[in-house]
Amino acid sequence: MADSKTIHQCEALTTLLGTEKVFLPGSEGYTKSVSSYFSPQAAAVQPACFVAPKTTGDVSAVAKSLTSRSSGGGDAEPVSFAVRGGGHEWFAGANSAPGGVTIDLRGLDAVELSDDKSSATVGAGATWDTVYRVLDPLGLSVAGGQIEGVGVGGLTLGGGLSFFGPREGWTCDQVIRFDVVLADGSVVQADEEGANADLWWGLRGGSNNFGIVTSFTFRTFEQGQLWSTLSVGPATEADVDNQSRVFAQLMDVENYDINAYFLTGWSYVGERGMTVTTSQMVHTRPSGDEVPEFYKPALALANFGPNVGFPPGVASMSAIANRAKAFRPPLASRYLSATTTFVPTEPMIRGIYDAFRASIDKVAQVKGVHWSICIEPIPPTLYNNNKNNGGNNALGLATRTETLGTLVISPSWADAADDETVYDAARFLVAEVEKKAKELGVYDPFLYFNYAAPWQEVIESYGEESVKLQALRKRVDPGMVFTHQVKGGFKIPSSE
């Protein structure tokens, strides 16, 4: 429920920008904005109004209005606000302000290629499928998101795991320049060489703690079609033993193919009462339809055949991103994600399965549940890739030497009444996996921003880099607007 000062703020924004850019409850624009979120949890949040800027100038004007105490009415505290791009973050409040003002950046969605085609400037409200549809026909790409509908802004500012990551680096490390609106409404550019080089560094993993990014300029690279497949198979003890052995070998730093990207895990299908293995494999430099040699051991594992999952073949990045969306369509189910990190040895992968199996009892009675987890590798090329500034970001991984594995818990279910049951099961599973990782000596404290749950301390997991982020915040946002007035997201810890 919006209070009087927030209603006054929405009225002030309407006067500033017009009714075509400010949507109040009951309006068509408001309804469309609410229904455009990925998860029902996020769509359930009711802001006092949505603001839909079309230009960086609009964003600047909105920031000035929102951060002025007088705009809230007299000496009242400014109202809370949130910033959304693609709207793909699942938890309530992450990208919308309950009873506050939500800035919807989807109107800033242009994709502009440089004259020499070496870079593309992308609006912060664009989704990755929009980018790929522009670049695919030109034989170009960027190291961006894997699924249609995922926003450019959120993925990039949280680091960004990509099919191209082992070869090209983190998505955030592809950014040549950020255009940013600071808390006072000033517009700055942040790149590696300029006065805001520290901001360029901090935005690569520091997310929404410093300002509102309105556009990203990414380096591009030549790219043809990708080879991919999704294999689904039985999950007997023997099958899981083989899966653990094969994928541990593929993830080992001595074996890793930088053109390969893959995930492996398990899914419990509640309506059938069965557990299956799942493995997605992508190769970014295939030789036509030929199966990459690297994946032959994985493809030799037991599976249910080509009619379950997706058969091997080549396709454009656009087509693969579109296909992936079918597994988690917007608003079709309730969603969550949570994560932890470790070195993916064979005993560790096997131990994760045991923890997963133990967690099934906690969700088996949940209506419509698909209880799914997967292990996604983070090979050293992502944090030691000098060509693309690997390691020179805020993620705190530059000293690592082994392939890491990030676990993503990504279930879906039908009924809001089961939310806490599923959330508790996710906490249990994370705790069990971390316990096993510590027993085996393979635990890593890093938490991947874009997979984390709201109860996880992401920025703290960056280690010493989080202290540098505190100093950057003090410089660019001394009033800590993006810490206190913007409630959603993962915040930089206090320096006290």
N, C-alpha and C positions, 0 to 999 in steps of 0.2 A: 504494500500500500504506500503510495507516494505521499509525502508530507507537503505542507504548503510551500516551503522554500523550493522543493524540487519542481512542483507545478509551476511556480514562478519562473524557475530556470528554463523549463520547457517553453514557456510563453516567450521568454527573452530570446531563446534560440529561434523560435518561429518568426519573431520580428526580424531577427538578424538574417536568416536564410530563406524564409518563405515556407509555405505549407507543402511545397513539392519536395522539400528536403528534411522536414521534421514531421514525424508520424506519431499521432496520439492514439491511445487505446480506442478501439472501435473503428479506426480508419482502415482502408484497404492496405495501405502501405505497412501499417503496424502488423496486421494479420500476416501479410506475406513475409515480413521479417522474422516473426516468431516461427513460422512454419518452415523456414529455410535452414534451421539448425539440424545438425546431424543426429543428436540423441534426444529422446523425449525429456531427459533430465534437464538439458540445457534449454529446450523449447518451453519448459514449464515456468521459467523465470519471466516475471512481468516487470519490465522497466517502466518508468513514468513516461518515457518517450524514446523513440529511435531517431537518431540524426543520420542522414544519408548524404555526406559530402560528395561532391563531384570533382573537386580539385584540391590541390595542396593548400591553396588559399582558403578554401572553405574549412579545411581541418585546422589551419592556423586560427581562423576567427572563432571556431568552436572552442579550441583550447584556451584562448584568451578569456572567453566568456565563462567557461567552466572553472577556471582557476582564479577568477576575480571574486573576492568576498562579497562585493556589492551586488553582483549578479544573483547571489543567493538570497538577497534581501537584508539590507542593513549590515550588521556585523556578524551575520550568521555564517557558520561554517559552510564552505562550498559543498555542493552535493557530490555524492559518489558517482563515478562513471566507469564505463568499461569500453574496450575497443575490440571489435571483431573483424576478422577477415573472412576466411572460408566458413567459420562457425563449426569446425570439425572437432574441437575439444569437447569431451563428453560430459564433464561434470558441471552442475549448476553453479553459476557465478563466474566460471572461468572466462567467459567471453560475453557476458551480459550482466547488467547491474540491477539487482532486485530493488525496485522502487526508485532507481536512479536514472541516469542517462546512458544509453548504449550508442556508441558511435559505430555505425555500420559502414565499413570501407568498401563494400562490394562495387560501388560506383567507380572506384579507382581500379580498373581492371585492364587497362591498355597494355599491349605487348608491342614494343617498338624495337626493331633490329637496327643496330648501328650500320653505317654505310659499308663498312668492311666486313660485316657479319660476324665480327669477333666477340660481340656482346649483345645482350638483350636487356632493355629496361622494362621492368614489369611492375605494374601497379600493385599495391599491397592487398587489394581486394580480389585479385585474380586467383583462380584455382589452377592447379598444375596441368589439368587436361587442356585448359585454354592455351597455356604456354606450348604444350606439345603439338596441339593442332596447328599452331603457327609455324613451329620449327620443323616438324616431321617432313613436310613436303619439300623442304629445302635441304634435307640430309644433315640437319643440325639437331643438337639437343643441349640441355643443361642437366646438371646432377640434381634433379628435383624429386618430388614425391612419387610414390608408387601406386596410389589409388586415385581415381577420379573423384573430384569434389574436395580433396584436401587443399587447404589454403596455402598460398605461397608464403604469406607473412608468418603464420604460426610455425610452420615446419622449419623455415629458415632460421628464425630467431631462437629456436630451441636446439639447433645443431643441424639436424636433417640427415637421416639415413636414406640412401638412394641406391637403386640398382647399379648406378655408375660409381658409387662411393669408393670401392676398393681401388679403382683406377684413377678417379678424379679427386677424391677427398670429400669431406663433409659438404653438405649443401651450403652451409654458412660460409665455408671457405671459398666458395665460388663468387662471392659478392665483391665486386670492384668498388661499388659506392652505394651508400644508403642516403636517401633523402629523408630527413627527420624533422618533425615538429616538436620542439621542446615545450616544457610546461608553460612558459611565458608566451607561447605562440610564435616564437622566432623559428625560422626555417634554416636548417644548416645541412651541409653535406659532410658525410664522414667517409673518408677513404684512407688508404694506407699511408699516404705521404703528407696529407694536409694537417691543419690545425686540430682537427678532430680525429686524429689517428687512434687515440685512446677509446673514443666512442665506437669507431669502426671495429676495434678489437672486442669491446664489451658487448656489442650487439650480437656478436657471433657466439650465442649461447646464453646471453644475459636476458633475452626475451623482452618483456614489456616494462622493464624497470627504469627506463631512461627517457622515453619519449614515444611519439607515434610515428613509426616509419610509414611513409606514403609511397615510396617506390624503392626497388632494388635493381641494381645493374649487375647482371651475372655474366661471367665469361661463358662463351659457347664453345662447342667442339663438334667435329664431324661425327655423325652417327647414322648408321643404317638400321636395318631391322634387328631385333633381338630374338634370340632363341629362348623359349621358356616351356615349362611344364609344371603341372601340379599332380603329384602322385599321392594316392590315398591307399592305405593298406591295413592289414590286420595288426593287432597290438598284443600278440602273445608274448610271453617272456622271451622266447627265442628271437622273435621279430624285433623287440625293443633292444635286446643285446646287440643284434646285428646293426640296427640303426645307430646305436650309441657308438659302436666301433667305427663305422664308416664315416659318420659325420664328424667325429672327433678328428679323424685323419684328414678330412677335407679342410677343417678349420685350422689345423696346425700351421703355424707360421712357415714351416719349411715346405709345405705342400701348396699353400694358397695360390690360386690363380686370380690375378687382379682383375680379370674380365668376368669373374664369376660372382654371383650374389645368390644366396640361398637361405632358406629358413626351414627348420625341421621341428616337429612337435607332435602334439596329440590333441584330440578332441573327443569329449564325451557327448554323445547325442542323446539327450534325455528321453525323447519320445520312443527311441529304439532301445534304450538301455545298453548301448554299446560304445566301446572306445576304439578309435582308429588312429593310426599314424598318419601324419600329413607332412609333405615335404614339397616346398616350392623351390624351383631352380630356374635361374636366369643366367644367360651368357650374353654379354654385350658386344662380343666380337666373334660371332659364329661363322662357320663356313657353310653357308646356305642352311639347308634343313638337317645337315649332318649332326648327329648327337656329339656334343663336345666330349672329348676323351676324359676330361676331368670328372664328369658326372656319371660315367659308366658304372662305377661301383655302387653309387646310390640308386641308379635305375635298375640294378640287378636285385635290389631288395624286393621282398614280397609286396605285391600291390594288387588291387582289385581290377586292374585293367584300364584301358583308355576310356571306357564309358563312365568311369568315376574319376572326378577331377578334370584336368585338361590334358589332352595328349601333347606330346612334344611337337614343336613347330616354331616357325618364325613369324613375327608380327611387329608392327610399329609400336613405339612407346605409348601412343594414344590408345591403341587397341588393347594393349595389356592393362593399362590403367583403367579402362572402361570395364574390362572383364573382371578385374579385381573387385570392383564396386558391387558386383552381384552377391558377394559373400556378406557384405555389411551395408545394405542399402539404408539411406537416411530414414530415420523415424520408424523403421520396420520393427525394431525391437528396442529393448533397453540395453545399454552398453556400458562397459567400463574398460579401463586399462590400468595396469600396475606393472612395476618392473623391478628388477635387480640385476646385478652384473657379476661376472665370474670368468675364470679361464675355463673354456669348454673341453675339459679332458673327458676321456671315455667314462671313468667312474662318476664324474660330475653329471654328465648327461643322463647316465643311468639312475643316479640319485634323484635328479629332477623328476624323472618319470615316477619313481616311488613316491615322492612327495605329491605329485599330481594325482596319482591313484588314491592316496590317503585322503585327498581333499574332496573326492567325488561324493563321498557320503554326505558331505555338508550341503551339497546342492542337488542331490539326486531327485528330491521331491519338488524342486522349483519348476513352476509351469513354463514349458517351452524352452528349457535351458539347453544351450550349447556351451559347454564348459571347455574352453580352448586355451592352449598355451603354445608358444613356439620360442625357439632359440634363434636369435639373429646375430650373426658374427660381426664383430668390429675388428677387422684386421689392422695390423700396424700401419699400413699405407694410409689409413685415415688420419693418423696423428703424427706420421713421419713423412708426409708427402711434401717435400720442399717446393716442388713445382707449383703447388696450389696453396702455399702458406700453411700446410698442415702443421698442427701443433700451436700455431700463433693465433689461438682463439681463447675464449674464456672457459673451455670445458675441462681444463686441468689434466689432460691425458698425455702430454708431451713426453713424459718419462716412461711410459709403458713400452714394453718390448714384445709382448706376446699377443696373439689374437685373444680378444675378449669376446664373451658372449653376453648379449643382453636378453633377458627373459621378458617376454611380453605376455601378460595374462589378458585375454581379450574375449570374455564370454558375451553371450547375448541371452536375454530372457524376456518373458512376456509381461509380467505384472509388477507394478510399483510396490505392491505389498511385500514382494520378495527382495526389495533392494538391499536392506540391511543384511539379510542372509547371504546374499552374493558378495557384498562388500566384506563381510566378516570372513568368508571363505577365501577371498583374495588376500586379505591380511595374513591369514593362516598359511596360505601357500607360499607367500613371499618369505615369511618367517622360517618355514621349514627348508626352503631352498637356501636361504642365507645361512642357516644352521649347518646344513650339509657342506656348503662351500667353505665355511670356516673350519669344519672338521677335516676337510681334504686339503686345506691350505691354498685354496684357489679363489677365495672371496676378493672382490674388488668393490670399493665404496662408491664408485661412480654410478649415478642414476641418470638415465637418458630422459631428458626433459619431456619429450613428446609422448612418452609412454607412461609417465609417472601418474600416480593417483594423488588426490589432494592432501592425503595424510603423510606423504613422503617429503623429505627435506632435500630438495633437488640442488639448489644453489650451494648449500653447505657441502654437498658431495663433490664439488669441484676442488675442494681443498684450499690451498694457498691462493688460487685464482679468485676465490670469493672475497678475499681481503682486498684485492685490487679492484674488484667490482664496487666495493664500498667506497673507495676513493673516487672512482669515476662517478658514482651517483652523487657524491658530495659536490663535485664540480658542475655537472650538467643539470642536476635537479636538487638544488640545495634545500628547497622546501619539502622535498620527499613526496611530491604530488603523486608520483607513480608507485610509491610504496603505500601511502595511506589513503589517498582519495580514489585510486584505482584498486579495488579490493581483490580482483581476480588474479589468477596466475600464481607463480611461485616467486616469492620475494627474496631479495638479498637480505641475509641476516644482519641484525644490528651490529654495529661496531663496538658497542658497549659490553 
